[in-house]
Amino acid sequence: MTLLELFDPSLIGRRDTAALDFQGATYTFGDLDARSDRLAQLFQARGLKTGDRLCVYLANSVEMIDLYLASVKLGLIFAPINILYRDREITHILTDAAPSAVIGLPSGWSVSELKKEASAYPNQRPNASLTADTPAGIIYTSGTTGTSKGAVLTHNNFAANALTLLDAWQISSADRLLLALPLFHVHGLGNGLHTWLASGCRMRLLERFDHQNIADEFLSFEPTLFFGVPAMYVRLLDIPGGQARQIGASMRLFVSGSAPLTPQTFEEFRAKFGHTILERYGMSETLMNISNPYSGKRRAGSIGLPLPGVSVRLLDAHGQPVADGETGELYLKGSNIFGGYWRREEATKAAFLDGYFRTGDLAVRSPDGYYTLSGRKSDLIISGGFNIYPREIEEFLEEQEGVAEAAVAAAPDRVRGEVPIAYIVAKRPLDARDLEARCREKLASFKIPRSFVFVDKLPRNALGKIQKHLLQPLE
């Protein structure tokens, strides 16, 4: 299935229906269809063709949506760039993607000029030969273990993901989506933008999540649907109780992903807003894979059950299945899974085993099928021959009074090879000896952090995922 086949029931079938609110202006689906038609005509006139890469460095805006839809219509490969990236990271992506055009950077095409020039073209779709296997986007990974790689996602990858989410989360044209996620990330693009266009619901797009006025956005728009990351939900807990209950009264579903949601935030949010957050699991290379059920038990700390069409394996270091209750690496297969990395044949080959994508994420499966993440395989600490999963220690520390956040990473040790170190963001002054004593009461001796480092904040990427490689090593 192509993305146009997925979007056209909204772009054409709901042409006169209000589709998008952004910064006080409202656009119908027909408006968005016509704007992107003209832009696609302009791109074609400038020599762009199916298969060309278009790199875009823009914050959330109507123009970002126009550019994406124009790319879809012409068969361009849309390659968004994180607006928090700087010269070194941007240069790597531009060199790797080898785009035919760049928008939003000083060296590229001007958005204002494109808008002015496109207005002279007819709102007529360009001639482009598209199939389900046509690449639609290159999504660059966060690059926490080296330079980022570009995951090539096809029209069908995106379409299969969107259709699965519409069904799994019961998204329909009756919904009202408040989207504060960045569209340069697969969470905002593949979940937010695509489910909006596929369902024909109404969306209010925010340029960014601003905790100072987010309550006003909720109260004025009265959404039924919100996609967020844990850092956003922590901020939402600052909203006064009366407003939180008012927001909860109109909401249908809160979804969280891109980083682990702590059980503490999960419970506090349920008590304050009257809603149980639905946590799910996805990746740039795979879109959505596993989700807590819409109708059914949503478990704190768990990412839930495999989504329809997704096959999951948990394997040990030798590629053998692990039993329920044991930790293994997640392997995935399905129509949502990408085919490979852009111009990285060896990396692509290494990423798959028997047709399954090896995620690098560690997880445990319960006897009734729920999966719980244990961290990244690269985060695994092997101390004196014992495997230590940082997430277990982090969750215990975050349960302790006075601890706002915790991250556990490895430090070299002459005797044991590696030992765990805990980095703590405290709500108030804490004594490291007291934290160590609490750990000794509840954790095996080899899991006890050898040091507790207090920091003002933990380094995160744009979606709130902790970047442990940026934690300051001990002297």
C-alpha positions in Angstrom: 0.0 0.0 0.0 1.3 3.5 -0.8 0.9 6.4 1.5 -1.3 8.3 -0.9 -3.7 5.3 -0.9 -3.8 5.6 2.8 -4.2 9.4 3.0 -6.6 10.0 0.1 -9.7 9.1 1.9 -8.9 12.2 4.0 -7.2 14.5 1.5 -9.9 13.9 -1.1 -12.8 12.3 0.7 -12.8 14.8 3.5 -11.6 17.7 1.4 -13.9 20.4 3.1 -13.4 19.1 6.7 -11.2 21.0 9.2 -8.0 19.0 9.5 -5.3 21.1 11.1 -4.9 23.9 13.6 -1.6 25.6 13.9 -0.8 28.9 15.6 -4.3 30.2 15.3 -5.0 29.2 11.7 -7.2 26.3 10.5 -6.6 24.3 7.4 -8.9 21.8 5.7 -7.7 18.5 4.2 -8.4 20.1 0.8 -6.1 23.0 1.7 -3.3 20.7 2.6 -3.8 18.6 -0.6 -3.7 21.6 -2.8 -0.7 23.2 -1.1 1.4 20.0 -1.4 0.3 19.5 -5.0 1.7 22.9 -6.0 4.9 22.3 -4.1 5.3 18.9 -5.7 4.8 20.5 -9.1 7.5 23.0 -8.3 9.9 20.3 -7.1 9.3 18.5 -10.4 10.0 21.6 -12.3 13.2 22.1 -10.4 14.3 18.6 -11.6 13.5 16.5 -8.5 12.3 13.0 -9.3 11.3 9.7 -7.6 14.1 8.3 -5.5 15.9 11.7 -4.9 16.6 12.5 -1.2 15.1 15.7 0.3 16.8 16.8 3.5 14.6 19.1 5.7 15.8 21.0 8.8 12.7 22.6 10.2 10.7 22.9 13.4 7.0 21.8 13.4 5.0 23.9 11.0 2.4 23.7 8.3 5.3 24.0 5.8 6.9 20.9 7.3 3.7 19.0 6.5 3.5 20.5 3.0 7.0 19.4 2.3 6.4 15.9 3.5 3.2 15.4 1.5 4.8 16.9 -1.6 7.7 14.3 -1.1 5.2 11.5 -0.8 3.4 12.6 -4.0 6.5 12.9 -6.1 8.2 9.7 -4.6 11.0 11.7 -3.0 12.8 10.1 0.0 12.1 12.5 2.9 15.1 12.8 5.2 14.3 15.0 8.2 17.1 16.4 10.3 16.9 16.9 14.1 16.8 20.6 14.7 18.9 20.2 17.8 21.8 18.8 15.7 24.7 21.1 15.0 27.4 21.3 12.3 29.1 18.0 12.8 25.9 15.9 13.0 24.3 17.8 10.1 27.3 17.4 7.9 27.4 13.7 8.5 23.7 13.3 7.4 24.1 15.5 4.3 27.2 13.6 3.3 25.5 10.2 3.9 22.1 11.0 2.3 23.6 12.9 -0.6 20.3 14.8 -1.1 19.3 16.5 -4.3 17.9 19.4 -2.3 18.1 20.7 1.3 15.5 22.9 2.9 15.8 24.9 6.1 19.6 25.4 6.2 21.5 28.5 5.0 23.1 26.5 2.2 19.7 25.1 1.0 16.4 26.3 -0.5 14.4 29.0 1.3 11.0 28.0 2.6 9.6 31.4 2.0 10.8 31.4 -1.6 9.4 28.0 -2.2 6.0 29.1 -0.9 6.0 32.1 -3.1 7.1 30.2 -6.2 4.8 27.3 -5.6 1.7 29.5 -5.6 2.0 29.9 -9.4 1.7 26.2 -10.0 -1.6 24.3 -10.4 -3.0 22.2 -7.6 -2.5 19.1 -9.7 -0.6 16.0 -8.7 2.6 15.2 -10.5 3.0 12.0 -12.4 5.0 9.6 -10.3 5.2 5.8 -10.3 4.8 4.7 -6.7 4.6 1.2 -5.3 4.3 -0.2 -1.8 8.1 -0.8 -1.9 9.0 2.8 -2.9 11.2 4.3 -0.2 9.4 7.1 1.6 11.9 8.2 4.2 15.3 7.9 5.7 15.2 8.2 9.4 18.6 8.7 11.0 19.2 6.9 14.3 20.3 8.8 17.4 23.9 7.6 17.0 24.6 6.8 20.6 27.2 4.3 19.6 28.9 6.1 16.7 27.8 8.0 13.7 24.1 7.7 13.0 22.8 5.4 10.3 19.8 6.1 8.0 17.0 3.6 8.2 15.2 3.4 4.9 11.4 3.1 5.4 9.1 2.3 2.5 5.5 3.5 1.8 4.3 0.1 3.0 6.3 0.2 6.2 4.7 3.4 7.2 1.2 2.4 6.0 1.3 -0.9 7.7 2.3 0.8 11.0 -0.5 3.4 10.7 -3.2 0.9 9.9 -2.1 -1.3 12.9 -2.3 1.7 15.3 -5.7 2.8 14.0 -7.1 -0.6 14.9 -5.1 -1.3 18.1 -5.7 2.2 19.6 -9.2 2.6 18.0 -8.3 5.9 16.4 -11.0 7.4 14.2 -12.2 10.6 12.5 -14.0 11.4 15.7 -10.7 11.9 17.6 -8.9 15.2 18.2 -5.2 14.8 18.3 -2.9 17.2 20.2 0.6 16.7 18.8 3.6 18.3 20.4 6.2 15.7 19.2 8.8 16.8 16.6 8.0 15.8 13.1 11.7 15.2 12.4 11.4 12.1 14.6 9.7 8.8 13.7 7.4 9.1 16.8 5.9 12.4 15.6 6.0 11.5 11.9 5.2 7.8 11.8 2.6 7.8 14.6 1.3 11.3 14.9 1.2 12.6 11.3 0.3 9.3 9.7 -2.5 8.3 12.1 -4.0 11.8 11.7 -4.0 11.7 7.9 -5.1 8.0 7.8 -8.0 8.5 10.2 -9.2 11.9 9.1 -9.3 13.3 12.6 -8.6 16.9 13.5 -5.1 17.7 14.8 -3.7 20.7 16.7 0.1 20.8 16.0 2.4 22.6 18.4 5.7 23.9 17.4 7.1 22.3 20.5 6.0 21.1 23.9 6.0 24.1 26.2 5.2 23.1 29.8 4.2 26.6 30.7 1.3 26.8 28.4 0.5 23.1 27.7 -2.5 23.1 30.1 -4.0 26.0 28.0 -3.5 24.0 24.8 -5.3 21.0 26.3 -8.2 23.1 27.8 -8.8 25.2 24.6 -8.6 22.3 22.1 -10.1 19.6 24.2 -8.3 16.7 22.5 -9.2 13.1 22.9 -5.8 11.7 21.9 -2.2 12.6 23.0 1.1 11.0 22.0 4.0 11.9 24.4 7.3 10.9 25.9 8.0 10.3 29.6 9.6 13.7 30.1 6.3 15.3 28.9 4.2 13.3 31.3 6.5 14.3 34.2 5.8 17.9 33.2 2.1 17.3 32.9 2.1 16.3 36.5 2.8 19.9 37.4 -0.7 20.9 36.2 -3.0 21.8 39.1 -5.4 19.0 40.1 -8.6 20.9 39.0 -7.2 21.5 35.5 -5.9 17.9 35.3 -9.3 16.5 36.0 -10.8 18.9 33.4 -8.3 17.7 30.8 -8.9 14.1 31.7 -12.6 14.5 31.2 -12.3 15.1 27.5 -9.4 12.7 26.8 -9.7 9.2 25.5 -6.1 8.0 25.3 -2.7 9.0 26.5 0.2 7.1 24.8 3.8 7.1 25.9 7.0 5.9 24.2 10.5 6.6 22.9 11.9 6.1 26.5 10.9 4.0 29.5 8.1 5.4 31.7 8.7 5.0 35.4 6.1 3.2 37.4 6.0 6.2 39.7 5.0 8.5 36.9 2.5 5.9 35.6 0.7 5.8 39.0 0.8 9.5 39.8 -0.6 10.3 36.4 -3.5 7.8 36.8 -4.3 9.3 40.2 -4.2 12.9 38.9 -5.8 12.7 35.4 -8.0 9.7 35.8 -6.3 7.9 32.9 -4.0 5.0 32.6 -1.2 5.8 30.2 -0.7 3.3 27.4 3.0 2.5 27.0 4.3 1.0 23.8 7.6 0.1 22.2 9.0 1.1 18.8 12.3 2.0 17.0 13.3 4.2 14.1 14.0 1.0 12.1 10.8 -0.7 12.9 8.1 1.9 13.9 5.7 0.3 16.4 6.1 -3.3 17.6 4.7 -4.0 21.0 1.9 -2.2 22.9 -0.1 -2.4 26.1 -3.7 -3.1 25.0 -6.3 -0.5 24.5 -8.9 -2.8 26.1 -7.2 -4.8 28.7 -4.5 -4.6 31.4 -2.0 -1.8 31.0 0.9 -2.7 33.3 3.3 -0.2 34.8 6.8 -0.8 33.6 5.7 -3.2 30.8 5.6 -2.4 27.0 2.8 -4.9 26.6 2.0 -7.5 23.9 3.1 -7.8 20.2 1.0 -5.8 17.8 -0.9 -7.6 15.1 1.4 -8.7 12.3 4.6 -8.4 14.4 6.6 -11.6 15.2 8.8 -11.5 18.3 11.7 -13.7 19.4 13.7 -13.4 22.6 17.1 -15.0 22.0 20.3 -15.5 24.1 23.8 -14.6 23.0 24.0 -17.9 21.1 20.8 -17.2 19.2 18.8 -19.7 21.2 15.3 -18.9 22.6 15.1 -18.0 26.3 12.3 -19.2 28.6 9.7 -16.9 30.1 11.1 -14.9 33.0 14.6 -14.9 31.5 16.3 -12.0 29.7 17.0 -12.2 26.0 17.5 -9.8 23.1 14.4 -8.8 21.1 14.2 -9.9 17.5 11.4 -8.6 15.3 9.8 -9.4 11.9 6.8 -7.8 10.2 5.6 -5.4 7.5 6.6 -2.5 9.6 10.3 -3.5 9.7 12.7 -1.5 7.5 14.6 -3.3 4.7 18.0 -1.9 5.6 20.3 1.1 6.2 21.0 3.6 3.5 24.2 2.6 1.7 25.3 0.4 4.6 25.3 -3.1 3.2 27.4 -4.6 6.0 25.5 -2.9 8.8 22.2 -4.2 7.2 23.6 -7.7 7.0 24.6 -7.6 10.6 21.2 -6.2 11.7 19.2 -9.3 10.6 19.2 -13.0 11.7 17.0 -15.4 9.8 14.8 -12.5 8.5 14.4 -11.1 12.0 15.8 -7.6 13.0 18.0 -7.7 16.0 17.0 -4.7 18.1 19.8 -4.6 20.6 17.1 -4.2 23.3 16.9 -6.7 26.2 13.6 -7.9 27.5 11.8 -10.4 29.6 8.5 -12.1 28.7 5.9 -13.0 31.3 4.0 -16.3 31.2 0.9 -14.4 29.9 2.9 -12.7 27.1 3.6 -9.2 28.4 7.1 -7.9 27.6 9.2 -5.8 29.9 12.4 -4.0 28.7 15.6 -4.6 30.6 17.7 -2.0 28.8 20.0 -2.0 25.8 22.3 -4.9 25.1 25.1 -2.3 24.8 24.2 -1.1 28.4 24.6 -4.6 29.9 27.2 -4.5 32.6 29.2 -7.7 33.2 30.8 -7.5 36.6 32.9 -10.4 37.8 31.0 -12.7 35.5 27.5 -11.6 36.6 25.1 -9.8 34.2 23.7 -6.6 35.5 20.8 -4.9 33.8 20.9 -1.2 34.6 17.2 -0.7 34.2 16.5 -2.9 37.3 18.7 -0.7 39.5 17.4 2.5 38.0 13.8 1.6 38.7 14.6 0.7 42.3 16.5 4.0 42.8 13.6 6.0 41.3 11.3 4.4 43.9 13.3 5.9 46.7 12.1 9.1 48.4 14.0 12.2 47.2 15.2 10.6 43.9 13.8 12.3 40.8 15.7 10.3 38.2 18.5 7.8 38.0 20.8 6.4 35.3 23.1 3.5 35.9 26.2 3.0 33.6 29.4 0.9 33.7 32.8 2.1 35.0 36.0 0.0 34.4 37.3 -1.9 37.4 40.6 -3.7 37.6 39.3 -6.7 39.4 35.7 -7.1 38.3 36.0 -5.8 34.7 33.1 -3.4 35.1 31.1 -2.1 38.1 27.8 -0.1 38.1 27.8 3.6 38.8 24.6 5.5 39.6 23.9 9.1 38.4 21.2 10.7 40.5 19.0 13.7 40.0 17.8 14.5 43.5 14.6 16.4 44.6 16.4 17.4 47.8 19.8 16.8 49.4 20.5 13.1 49.7 23.2 11.1 51.4 25.0 8.6 49.2 25.6 6.3 52.1 21.8 6.2 52.8 21.1 5.2 49.2 23.8 2.5 49.3 22.3 1.1 52.5 18.8 0.9 50.8 20.3 -0.9 47.8 22.0 -3.4 50.1 18.7 -4.2 51.7 17.0 -5.1 48.3 19.6 -5.8 45.7 22.3 -8.5 45.3 25.7 -7.4 46.3 27.1 -7.3 42.7 24.3 -5.0 41.6 25.0 -2.3 44.2 26.4 0.9 42.6 30.0 1.5 43.6 29.4 5.2 43.5 26.5 7.6 43.5 27.1 10.7 41.4 24.7 13.6 41.9 23.9 15.7 38.8 21.6 18.5 38.0 20.1 16.7 35.0 20.6 13.7 32.8 21.7 14.1 29.2 18.8 13.4 26.8 18.1 13.5 23.1 15.2 15.4 21.6 12.7 12.7 22.5 13.8 12.5 26.1 15.9 9.3 25.9 18.8 9.3 28.2 22.2 9.3 26.4 24.4 7.4 28.8 27.5 7.9 26.6 27.4 11.6 27.5 27.5 11.0 31.3 30.7 12.3 32.7 33.1 9.4 33.5 34.6 9.2 37.0 38.1 10.6 37.3 
